[in-house]
Amino acid sequence: MLKLFMIERKNRITNSGGKMRKIKIYSSNTCSNCTAAKEYIKEKGYEYEEKNVSTDKEAKKELIAMGYMGVPVIMIDEDVVVGFNKSKLDELL
């Protein structure tokens, strides 16, 4: 149980505003929008967990099980952003 808590704690990141966010990005090796989204989130001062569907079969299965077929899929706490949508990211972050 302690290990699970530590993983969850690692993924709950704060920026200078002090708000805690759990951010997970499903991406692929050849996705330019994925790269842009990851860079944008990093520039905003957040860290994230990346799930690369090109190299991680379990990540691909997770994504499909949630009903998504393309990347990037960005999960911020309980919210989901499909694609690189700056205005939606700004709203959620």
Wavefront OBJ file of the C-alpha trace (Angstrom):
o trace
v 0.000 0.000 0.000
v 2.865 2.376 0.735
v 4.286 1.803 -2.748
v 0.970 2.791 -4.353
v 0.862 5.968 -2.266
v 4.378 6.878 -3.352
v 3.496 6.416 -7.034
v 0.380 8.548 -6.652
v 2.348 11.213 -4.789
v 5.000 11.281 -7.514
v 2.372 11.999 -10.137
v 0.668 14.804 -8.202
v 2.658 17.798 -9.327
v 2.276 21.453 -8.485
v 3.319 24.574 -10.370
v 4.041 27.983 -8.885
v 0.293 28.479 -8.305
v 0.292 25.674 -5.781
v -2.514 23.630 -7.362
v -1.935 19.895 -7.365
v -2.427 18.164 -10.721
v -2.093 14.549 -11.795
v -1.167 14.686 -15.466
v -0.834 11.705 -17.783
v -0.136 12.034 -21.506
v -0.731 9.213 -23.959
v 1.580 9.805 -26.904
v 3.445 8.096 -29.758
v 6.893 8.398 -31.300
v 5.701 10.036 -34.519
v 3.103 12.465 -33.139
v 4.092 16.119 -33.535
v 1.039 17.282 -31.551
v 2.169 15.014 -28.704
v 5.584 16.661 -28.692
v 4.002 20.126 -28.775
v 1.629 19.257 -25.905
v 4.438 17.834 -23.738
v 6.618 20.905 -24.362
v 3.724 23.263 -23.606
v 2.846 21.547 -20.327
v 6.502 21.528 -19.302
v 6.817 25.263 -20.155
v 3.806 25.920 -17.897
v 5.798 24.420 -15.008
v 4.153 21.014 -14.757
v 5.544 17.521 -14.850
v 3.629 14.590 -16.259
v 3.633 10.844 -16.688
v 4.038 9.822 -20.306
v 2.475 6.670 -21.714
v 3.957 6.011 -25.163
v 1.630 3.758 -27.141
v 4.369 3.106 -29.731
v 6.581 1.335 -27.218
v 4.200 0.303 -24.419
v 1.576 -2.278 -25.392
v -0.208 -1.927 -22.047
v -0.543 1.842 -22.594
v -2.064 1.184 -26.016
v -4.543 -1.278 -24.482
v -5.453 1.276 -21.767
v -6.071 3.979 -24.358
v -8.269 1.745 -26.512
v -10.177 0.497 -23.448
v -11.041 4.119 -22.642
v -12.428 4.541 -26.169
v -9.617 6.588 -27.725
v -7.881 5.640 -30.960
v -5.545 8.611 -31.455
v -3.003 10.641 -29.525
v -2.328 12.863 -27.744
v -4.789 12.126 -24.989
v -4.017 14.269 -21.957
v -5.558 13.395 -18.612
v -5.495 16.151 -15.999
v -6.961 14.884 -12.753
v -10.440 13.742 -13.859
v -10.520 15.791 -17.084
v -9.465 14.594 -20.534
v -8.150 16.694 -23.422
v -8.011 14.951 -26.796
v -5.470 16.538 -29.119
v -3.278 19.551 -28.437
v -5.771 22.219 -27.378
v -3.933 25.135 -25.718
v -7.047 26.947 -24.564
v -8.470 23.826 -22.892
v -5.097 23.079 -21.274
v -4.900 26.658 -19.985
v -8.408 26.329 -18.539
v -7.565 23.103 -16.711
v -4.089 24.047 -15.551
l 1 2 3 4 5 6 7 8 9 10 11 12 13 14 15 16 17 18 19 20 21 22 23 24 25 26 27 28 29 30 31 32 33 34 35 36 37 38 39 40 41 42 43 44 45 46 47 48 49 50 51 52 53 54 55 56 57 58 59 60 61 62 63 64 65 66 67 68 69 70 71 72 73 74 75 76 77 78 79 80 81 82 83 84 85 86 87 88 89 90 91 92 93
